[in-house]
Amino acid sequence: MFSSKRKKQSVNLLIEEIPTVEKRKYLAHKIFDNWKCSFCEQHDETFNHVWMCESRADEMNTIICEVKEFFKETCNSLLVKVKKDPVIDNELINKMIFWDRTYSETKITFIDLIKGIISCELAAYTALIFENKKLQDKFLVLLRNFIFNKSWNFWINRCLKQKEKERRLKVNLKKVKENLNEDKYIDPNRKINQLQLTFLTV
């Protein structure tokens, strides 16, 4: 069972509300106005950029490879336990189209898996593989947890990098509080508005 902290982290990923630099502008626009991603220092750090930043492409590609391997090994292990042939191989896994680490409005990508979304394609594939709803659900939970752990560690490493930058530039909590926004800052990249958040939290 998930802890309340873990549930909160999962929801934050799902609704794209992790505290990126763009989110920090909600608090203190005067301080963070010109700040960019702490890794590439070229692009605004939106939710999608966290996972797409080219400066961390190797790290993200490694995670995707690890998820593919987990997918194969866990599927086959569960199949063997119910006396079925371990039929999952790399060729089958690579045919799945959600391994792309970019953002798309028209198809499911790895960023959606990070958010905890189970695509129709993934559900269909695993239904064919297991032919058993209980076993399929067990696998999908294991897969979701594995992806969460990998992606959250990726995010924690980003936070450490961001804290280093803030220390270097002498930005601390006291300074942020002294420069809180008087007017509401509107994030042009935000995909969920306050009204939607109200319904989600009721």
C-alpha positions as CSV (number, residue, x, y, z in Angstrom):
1,M,0.0,0.0,0.0
2,F,1.3,3.5,-0.9
3,S,2.2,5.9,1.9
4,S,0.5,9.3,1.9
5,K,3.8,10.8,0.8
6,R,4.1,8.4,-2.1
7,K,0.5,9.1,-3.1
8,K,1.2,12.8,-3.1
9,Q,4.3,12.3,-5.3
10,S,2.4,10.2,-7.7
11,V,-0.4,12.8,-8.0
12,N,2.1,15.6,-8.5
13,L,3.6,13.7,-11.4
14,L,0.2,12.9,-12.9
15,I,-1.0,16.5,-12.8
16,E,2.5,17.9,-13.7
17,E,2.8,19.9,-10.5
18,I,6.4,19.1,-9.4
19,P,8.2,22.3,-8.3
20,T,10.1,23.2,-11.5
21,V,11.8,26.6,-12.0
22,E,8.6,27.7,-13.9
23,K,6.6,26.8,-10.8
24,R,9.0,28.8,-8.6
25,K,8.1,31.9,-10.6
26,Y,4.6,31.6,-8.9
27,L,6.3,32.4,-5.7
28,A,9.1,34.9,-6.5
29,H,9.1,36.0,-10.1
30,K,11.6,38.8,-9.4
31,I,14.2,36.1,-8.4
32,F,13.5,33.4,-10.9
33,D,12.4,35.4,-13.9
34,N,15.4,34.7,-16.1
35,W,16.3,31.3,-14.6
36,K,16.5,28.3,-17.0
37,C,17.0,24.6,-16.5
38,S,19.9,24.1,-14.2
39,F,21.4,21.4,-16.4
40,C,21.3,22.9,-19.9
41,E,20.9,26.6,-18.9
42,Q,19.2,27.2,-22.2
43,H,15.5,26.3,-21.9
44,D,12.7,27.1,-19.5
45,E,12.3,24.3,-17.0
46,T,8.8,23.1,-17.6
47,F,7.5,19.7,-16.5
48,N,8.2,18.2,-20.0
49,H,11.6,19.7,-20.2
50,V,12.7,17.9,-17.0
51,W,12.5,14.6,-18.8
52,M,13.4,15.9,-22.3
53,C,16.5,18.0,-21.5
54,E,19.3,17.0,-23.9
55,S,21.9,17.5,-21.2
56,R,20.3,14.5,-19.4
57,A,19.4,12.4,-22.5
58,D,21.8,9.6,-21.6
59,E,20.4,9.3,-18.1
60,M,16.8,9.1,-19.4
61,N,17.7,6.7,-22.2
62,T,19.3,4.5,-19.5
63,I,16.1,4.5,-17.5
64,I,14.1,3.5,-20.6
65,C,16.5,0.6,-21.2
66,E,16.1,-0.5,-17.6
67,V,12.3,-0.3,-17.9
68,K,12.4,-2.4,-21.0
69,E,14.5,-5.0,-19.3
70,F,12.2,-5.0,-16.2
71,F,9.3,-5.4,-18.6
72,K,10.8,-8.5,-20.2
73,E,12.1,-10.1,-17.1
74,T,9.0,-9.5,-14.9
75,C,6.6,-10.6,-17.7
76,N,8.5,-13.8,-18.3
77,S,8.9,-14.5,-14.6
78,L,5.1,-14.2,-14.0
79,L,4.4,-16.4,-17.0
80,V,6.7,-19.1,-15.8
81,K,5.0,-19.1,-12.4
82,V,1.7,-19.9,-14.0
83,K,3.3,-22.5,-16.2
84,K,3.2,-20.6,-19.4
85,D,6.0,-20.1,-21.9
86,P,8.2,-17.0,-21.3
87,V,7.4,-15.4,-24.7
88,I,8.6,-11.8,-24.2
89,D,11.7,-10.8,-26.0
90,N,13.4,-7.5,-27.0
91,E,11.9,-7.6,-30.5
92,L,8.4,-7.6,-29.1
93,I,9.1,-4.9,-26.5
94,N,10.7,-2.6,-29.1
95,K,7.5,-2.8,-31.2
96,M,5.7,-0.9,-28.5
97,I,5.5,2.8,-29.5
98,F,5.5,4.5,-26.0
99,W,9.3,4.4,-25.5
100,D,9.8,7.9,-27.1
101,R,11.1,10.3,-24.4
102,T,9.6,13.4,-26.2
103,Y,6.2,15.1,-25.5
104,S,3.3,14.5,-27.9
105,E,-0.3,15.7,-27.9
106,T,-1.3,12.9,-30.2
107,K,0.3,9.7,-28.9
108,I,1.4,8.2,-25.6
109,T,5.1,8.6,-24.9
110,F,7.4,7.6,-22.0
111,I,6.6,10.9,-20.3
112,D,3.0,9.7,-19.9
113,L,4.3,6.4,-18.3
114,I,6.3,8.6,-15.9
115,K,3.0,10.3,-15.0
116,G,1.5,6.9,-14.2
117,I,-0.7,6.7,-17.2
118,I,-1.5,3.2,-18.6
119,S,-2.1,3.5,-22.3
120,C,-4.6,1.5,-24.3
121,E,-1.7,0.0,-26.2
122,L,0.0,-1.2,-23.0
123,A,-3.2,-2.5,-21.6
124,A,-3.9,-4.4,-24.8
125,Y,-0.4,-5.8,-25.1
126,T,-0.5,-7.1,-21.5
127,A,-4.0,-8.5,-21.8
128,L,-2.8,-10.6,-24.8
129,I,0.4,-11.7,-22.9
130,F,-1.2,-12.8,-19.7
131,E,-4.8,-13.7,-20.7
132,N,-5.5,-13.3,-17.0
133,K,-6.8,-10.0,-15.6
134,K,-5.5,-10.6,-12.1
135,L,-2.0,-11.4,-13.4
136,Q,-2.1,-8.5,-15.8
137,D,-3.1,-6.1,-13.0
138,K,-0.2,-7.4,-10.9
139,F,2.3,-6.8,-13.6
140,L,1.0,-3.3,-14.4
141,V,1.3,-2.3,-10.7
142,L,4.9,-3.6,-10.6
143,L,5.7,-1.8,-13.8
144,R,4.2,1.5,-12.6
145,N,6.1,1.3,-9.3
146,F,9.4,0.5,-11.1
147,I,9.0,3.5,-13.4
148,F,8.0,5.7,-10.5
149,N,11.1,4.8,-8.5
150,K,13.4,5.4,-11.4
151,S,11.8,8.7,-12.5
152,W,11.5,10.0,-8.9
153,N,15.3,9.4,-8.4
154,F,15.9,11.2,-11.6
155,W,13.9,14.1,-10.3
156,I,15.7,14.1,-6.9
157,N,19.0,14.4,-8.7
158,R,17.6,17.4,-10.5
159,C,16.6,18.9,-7.1
160,L,20.2,18.5,-5.8
161,K,21.5,20.3,-8.9
162,Q,19.0,23.1,-8.4
163,K,19.9,23.5,-4.7
164,E,23.6,23.8,-5.7
165,K,22.7,26.6,-8.1
166,E,20.6,28.4,-5.5
167,R,23.3,28.2,-2.9
168,R,25.9,29.5,-5.4
169,L,23.6,32.5,-6.1
170,K,22.7,32.9,-2.5
171,V,19.0,32.3,-3.0
172,N,17.5,31.0,0.3
173,L,14.1,30.7,1.8
174,K,14.4,34.1,3.5
175,K,15.2,35.8,0.2
176,V,12.3,34.1,-1.5
177,K,9.9,35.2,1.2
178,E,11.2,38.8,0.9
179,N,10.4,38.7,-2.8
180,L,7.1,37.0,-2.9
181,N,4.9,38.0,-5.9
182,E,2.5,40.8,-5.2
183,D,0.5,39.9,-8.4
184,K,-0.3,36.4,-9.5
185,Y,2.2,35.0,-12.0
186,I,0.6,33.2,-14.9
187,D,2.6,30.2,-16.1
188,P,2.0,29.9,-19.9
189,N,3.1,26.3,-19.8
190,R,0.6,25.2,-17.1
191,K,-1.9,22.7,-18.3
192,I,-4.2,22.6,-15.2
193,N,-5.9,25.6,-13.9
194,Q,-7.0,26.5,-10.4
195,L,-10.6,25.6,-11.2
196,Q,-9.6,22.1,-12.2
197,L,-7.4,21.7,-9.1
198,T,-10.4,22.6,-7.0
199,F,-12.5,19.8,-8.4
200,L,-9.6,17.4,-8.1
201,T,-9.2,18.1,-4.4
202,V,-12.9,18.1,-3.4
